[in-house]
Structure formats: C-alpha cells, structure tokens
Amino acid sequence: MGWFRWAVRGRGGARKGAVAVLVSIGLVACSLDDLSAPIRSNDEVGEEGAWVVLDLQNVLQRQAQSGATFYRALTGTESFEIGVLRRRPADVDAPIEHPHTTMYRVLAGSGSITTASDTIPFEPGHIIFVREGVEHRFERASSIVDLLVVFALGSAATTDPELRVFGADEVVAERDGERNVFTQLVDASTMSLGMYMIPKNGDDPIVLEHAYDEVKIVIEGGGRFDLGQGGLEAEAGTIAFITSGTRHQFRRASDALDVIVIGAK
C-alpha cells in the first residue's frame, strides 16, 4: 500500500460538524467548529460543517507547494476523504491496495490501470472505480499523471465490481439539451457513482435533501449552487462535500452543467 496508507488514517471518532480540512503547506488540521470564515479565498465552509466547498485548482496549487505525492484536501468525515495524487517521472508505480473503495478522475496524463484480471487504458476525463482491497497499478504513458481521488469510508461487499473505467464521452452520452439527466455508473455497497447533467439555463426542479452524505464534482459548465443557508457560483473544478439532511439546489445553469455525484451507502 506504500504511499497511500497514511491517506486514510484518523477516521475513528469522526463526527459531522467537526470535519478536519487539511490546508497549507504544513497540512494543518482544524475543526470546522472553529472557523468563522472561508479557509482560503476559494474554500467555503457551511454552517456547523454541514457542507464544505473546495476549488480544485486551489487544491492542486497546495499540492505543488507541499511537494507531496498525495495531498489530502478533506478528511475526518464519516463517509468520504478527498485528495489529489500526482505521479511524477521519478516515481515507481508499484501495485497498491486501498482499504476503502476509491473513485479516481484523471485530470492530466495518460496510461493504463492494471488489476490481476484486467488492464484498461485511461486519459484525461476518465472516471475509474476500484473496489476496496483490489490490488491495482498505474502505468504511465505520459511523464506526469494527476488524479482527483475520493475514498468511500465504508466496508465494501465482495459482490461489488472490482474495476470500472468510464471514458469522458461515455459518462455524458445521455446528455439532453432539454431536460435534466442522471446516469448511474456504479451502484456499489459503499458508493453510488453517477453523472448528473443539467442543460443550459436549467436548474434542479426541487430543493434536494438526502439521507446520506454526498460529494458533487462540477466537471463542466457553471451556475448558482445553493447549500443550506448559503451558496456560491459553481464552476468546473468546484467540489462540494454535503452532509446528510443539508438542503441544496443548482439554479441558473450558465452553460450545460455536468456534475459527478458520489453518494455514501
């Protein structure tokens, strides 16, 4: 497990409303209960830790400053951890096995992911699902590979798929210019993974409120995103962690809005 083992420590005793968000070069942990303002200009924290919004470019800048192979942007929740991974030319791409089911989104670079039973190529925009405990290895065709990583912190079932890879065009194949579309990609025991697509000038028909924690990742377009008692203008690279019971709604999509939706199970 090597370079990833430390990325999922500290889960025990976590509670909603006290999410530890790791920021700055020193990876300083803090409780949302102690924050009265955004951590940084592009990060926002909702009331009592009901939601946290990260900006992907901001997170990538922190990783570059820290020099870390894996940089944790969100940790300490009961359901998810979020970070970014950079594989550099000098890195040895050894097999890895995570204790939690993982979603990767390829941000930059190309290559293939290999398990004991399969080898599948990837390139920017691909979404990769890997079940907990499945040994896998990234083999790079380009010198640098950047990945957005989301861990689901439950216990996976052996009936969950081991590996699924979805191309950038595949995940939006059902997009409709007239109506909202949700495409289910994976429905596993610890993670529901899908793509939500809203047409230009569209919005959510109702205010949403789920009985489970959720991560939403905007990959295309933009619009107003209401969260609890607050909100923001979402755009490509906006990552929102939303606790169960928090009301949220996309409004006034300025362009066709494509969102990866990850639900805790």
C-alpha positions as CSV (number, residue, x, y, z in Angstrom):
1,M,0.0,0.0,0.0
2,G,3.0,2.3,0.4
3,W,2.4,5.9,-0.4
4,F,-1.3,5.8,0.2
5,R,-1.5,4.1,3.6
6,W,-1.4,7.3,5.5
7,A,-4.1,8.9,3.4
8,V,-6.9,7.2,5.3
9,R,-5.8,7.4,8.9
10,G,-7.7,9.2,11.6
11,R,-11.2,8.0,10.7
12,G,-12.1,6.8,14.2
13,G,-14.1,9.2,16.3
14,A,-15.0,11.5,13.4
15,R,-18.3,13.3,13.7
16,K,-20.3,15.5,11.4
17,G,-19.8,19.2,12.2
18,A,-16.2,18.6,13.0
19,V,-14.6,17.8,9.7
20,A,-10.8,18.3,9.6
21,V,-9.9,20.1,6.5
22,L,-6.1,20.0,5.7
23,V,-4.8,23.2,4.2
24,S,-1.5,24.9,3.6
25,I,2.0,23.5,3.1
26,G,2.2,22.3,6.7
27,L,-1.0,20.2,6.3
28,V,-2.5,21.8,9.5
29,A,-5.7,20.2,10.7
30,C,-8.6,22.3,12.0
31,S,-12.2,21.8,13.1
32,L,-15.0,23.5,11.2
33,D,-16.4,24.4,14.6
34,D,-13.5,26.8,14.9
35,L,-13.9,28.5,11.6
36,S,-15.9,31.7,11.0
37,A,-14.7,32.5,7.5
38,P,-13.5,30.6,4.4
39,I,-10.2,28.8,5.0
40,R,-8.8,30.4,1.8
41,S,-10.3,32.6,-0.8
42,N,-11.6,29.6,-2.9
43,D,-12.7,27.4,0.0
44,E,-16.0,27.9,1.8
45,V,-17.4,26.2,4.9
46,G,-21.1,25.9,5.7
47,E,-22.9,26.3,8.9
48,E,-21.8,23.8,11.6
49,G,-19.9,21.9,9.0
50,A,-23.0,21.0,7.0
51,W,-21.0,21.4,3.8
52,V,-17.5,22.2,2.6
53,V,-16.7,23.5,-0.9
54,L,-13.2,23.2,-2.4
55,D,-11.7,24.6,-5.6
56,L,-9.8,22.0,-7.5
57,Q,-7.2,24.5,-8.8
58,N,-6.6,25.8,-5.3
59,V,-6.1,22.2,-4.1
60,L,-3.6,21.4,-6.9
61,Q,-1.6,24.6,-6.0
62,R,-1.4,23.4,-2.4
63,Q,-0.2,20.0,-3.5
64,A,2.5,21.6,-5.7
65,Q,3.6,23.8,-2.8
66,S,3.7,20.9,-0.4
67,G,5.7,18.6,-2.8
68,A,3.5,15.7,-1.5
69,T,2.7,12.8,-3.9
70,F,-0.8,12.6,-2.3
71,Y,-2.4,15.7,-0.8
72,R,-5.5,15.4,1.3
73,A,-7.9,18.3,0.9
74,L,-10.7,16.9,3.0
75,T,-10.5,14.3,5.8
76,G,-12.1,13.4,9.1
77,T,-15.7,12.8,7.9
78,E,-17.6,9.6,8.5
79,S,-18.2,8.9,4.8
80,F,-15.5,10.4,2.4
81,E,-12.0,11.6,2.1
82,I,-10.8,13.7,-0.9
83,G,-7.4,14.4,-2.2
84,V,-5.2,14.8,-5.3
85,L,-2.5,12.4,-6.4
86,R,0.5,13.3,-8.7
87,R,2.7,10.6,-10.2
88,R,6.0,12.1,-11.4
89,P,8.7,10.7,-13.8
90,A,10.9,9.5,-10.9
91,D,8.0,7.8,-9.1
92,V,7.9,4.0,-9.0
93,D,4.4,2.8,-9.9
94,A,4.2,-0.1,-7.6
95,P,1.0,-2.1,-7.0
96,I,-1.3,-0.5,-4.4
97,E,-4.3,-1.8,-2.4
98,H,-6.6,0.6,-0.6
99,P,-8.6,-0.2,2.5
100,H,-11.5,1.8,1.0
101,T,-13.4,1.8,-2.3
102,T,-11.9,4.6,-4.5
103,M,-13.0,6.8,-7.3
104,Y,-10.3,8.4,-9.4
105,R,-10.9,11.1,-12.0
106,V,-8.0,11.6,-14.4
107,L,-7.1,15.3,-14.5
108,A,-3.9,15.1,-16.6
109,G,-1.8,12.4,-18.3
110,S,-2.4,9.0,-19.8
111,G,-1.6,5.4,-19.3
112,S,-3.3,2.3,-18.1
113,I,-4.6,0.8,-14.8
114,T,-4.0,-2.9,-14.2
115,T,-5.5,-5.4,-11.8
116,A,-5.0,-9.2,-11.6
117,S,-7.7,-9.7,-14.2
118,D,-7.7,-6.6,-16.4
119,T,-5.7,-3.8,-18.0
120,I,-7.6,-0.7,-19.2
121,P,-6.2,2.5,-20.7
122,F,-7.0,5.9,-19.3
123,E,-6.7,9.5,-20.4
124,P,-7.9,12.9,-19.1
125,G,-11.6,12.9,-18.2
126,H,-11.8,9.2,-17.5
127,I,-13.5,8.1,-14.2
128,I,-12.1,5.0,-12.5
129,F,-13.9,2.9,-9.8
130,V,-11.8,0.5,-7.8
131,R,-13.3,-1.7,-5.1
132,E,-11.8,-1.8,-1.6
133,G,-8.9,-4.4,-1.3
134,V,-8.4,-4.7,-5.1
135,E,-4.7,-4.5,-5.9
136,H,-4.0,-2.2,-8.8
137,R,-1.2,-0.4,-10.6
138,F,-1.0,2.7,-12.7
139,E,1.3,2.5,-15.6
140,R,2.0,5.9,-17.2
141,A,2.3,6.7,-20.9
142,S,2.9,10.3,-20.1
143,S,5.5,11.6,-17.7
144,I,3.1,13.1,-15.2
145,V,-0.4,11.8,-14.2
146,D,-2.7,13.9,-11.9
147,L,-5.7,12.2,-10.3
148,L,-8.6,13.5,-8.2
149,V,-9.2,10.8,-5.5
150,V,-12.4,10.2,-3.5
151,F,-12.3,7.4,-0.8
152,A,-15.7,6.0,0.4
153,L,-15.1,5.0,4.1
154,G,-17.5,2.1,4.4
155,S,-16.8,-1.6,4.1
156,A,-17.3,-3.0,0.6
157,A,-19.1,-6.2,-0.4
158,T,-17.4,-8.9,-2.4
159,T,-20.2,-8.6,-4.9
160,D,-19.2,-5.0,-5.8
161,P,-17.4,-4.7,-9.2
162,E,-13.6,-4.8,-8.8
163,L,-12.8,-2.2,-11.5
164,R,-14.8,0.0,-13.8
165,V,-13.4,2.7,-16.2
166,F,-15.6,5.2,-17.9
167,G,-14.4,7.4,-20.8
168,A,-15.0,11.2,-20.9
169,D,-17.6,10.9,-23.7
170,E,-19.2,7.8,-22.2
171,V,-20.2,9.5,-19.0
172,V,-22.1,12.3,-20.8
173,A,-23.5,10.2,-23.6
174,E,-27.1,10.6,-22.3
175,R,-26.9,14.4,-22.0
176,D,-30.1,16.1,-23.2
177,G,-30.3,19.8,-24.2
178,E,-33.9,20.0,-22.9
179,R,-34.0,18.2,-19.6
180,N,-32.0,17.1,-16.6
181,V,-30.5,13.6,-16.8
182,F,-28.9,11.4,-14.2
183,T,-26.8,8.4,-15.4
184,Q,-25.9,5.8,-12.8
185,L,-22.4,4.5,-13.4
186,V,-21.8,2.3,-10.4
187,D,-24.2,1.3,-7.6
188,A,-21.9,-0.4,-5.0
189,S,-22.3,-1.2,-1.3
190,T,-20.3,1.8,-0.1
191,M,-20.5,4.2,-3.1
192,S,-23.1,5.3,-5.5
193,L,-21.4,6.9,-8.5
194,G,-23.2,8.7,-11.3
195,M,-23.3,11.7,-13.6
196,Y,-25.9,14.5,-13.3
197,M,-26.4,16.7,-16.4
198,I,-28.4,20.0,-16.4
199,P,-29.0,21.8,-19.7
200,K,-28.1,25.4,-20.3
201,N,-30.4,27.8,-18.4
202,G,-31.8,24.8,-16.4
203,D,-31.8,24.1,-12.7
204,D,-32.9,21.5,-10.1
205,P,-36.7,21.3,-10.2
206,I,-36.9,20.9,-6.4
207,V,-34.6,21.6,-3.4
208,L,-32.8,18.3,-2.7
209,E,-32.2,16.8,0.7
210,H,-30.7,13.3,1.1
211,A,-30.5,10.8,3.9
212,Y,-26.8,10.2,3.1
213,D,-23.6,12.3,2.7
214,E,-22.7,13.2,-0.8
215,V,-19.9,14.6,-2.9
216,K,-20.6,16.7,-6.0
217,I,-17.8,17.5,-8.5
218,V,-18.5,20.0,-11.3
219,I,-16.6,19.0,-14.4
220,E,-18.2,21.3,-17.0
221,G,-20.3,24.4,-17.0
222,G,-21.4,26.6,-14.1
223,G,-24.3,28.0,-12.2
224,R,-25.6,29.1,-8.8
225,F,-25.4,26.3,-6.2
226,D,-27.5,26.9,-3.0
227,L,-26.2,25.0,0.1
228,G,-28.0,25.1,3.4
229,Q,-28.3,28.7,4.4
230,G,-25.5,29.8,2.0
231,G,-24.3,29.2,-1.6
232,L,-21.9,30.1,-4.3
233,E,-21.4,30.3,-8.0
234,A,-20.2,26.9,-9.0
235,E,-17.9,26.2,-12.0
236,A,-15.7,23.5,-13.4
237,G,-13.4,22.4,-10.5
238,T,-15.9,23.1,-7.8
239,I,-16.0,20.1,-5.3
240,A,-18.8,20.1,-2.7
241,F,-19.0,17.7,0.3
242,I,-22.6,17.8,1.6
243,T,-23.7,16.1,4.8
244,S,-27.0,14.2,5.0
245,G,-30.0,16.4,5.6
246,T,-28.4,19.5,4.1
247,R,-30.7,21.2,1.5
248,H,-29.1,22.0,-1.8
249,Q,-30.1,23.1,-5.3
250,F,-28.5,24.0,-8.6
251,R,-30.0,27.1,-10.1
252,R,-29.5,29.2,-13.3
253,A,-27.0,26.9,-15.1
254,S,-25.0,29.4,-17.2
255,D,-23.9,26.6,-19.5
256,A,-24.6,22.9,-19.8
257,L,-23.7,21.7,-16.3
258,D,-22.1,18.3,-15.8
259,V,-21.6,17.0,-12.3
260,I,-20.1,13.8,-10.9
261,V,-22.3,12.7,-8.0
262,I,-21.0,10.3,-5.3
263,G,-23.3,9.1,-2.6
264,A,-22.4,7.3,0.6
265,K,-24.1,4.0,1.1
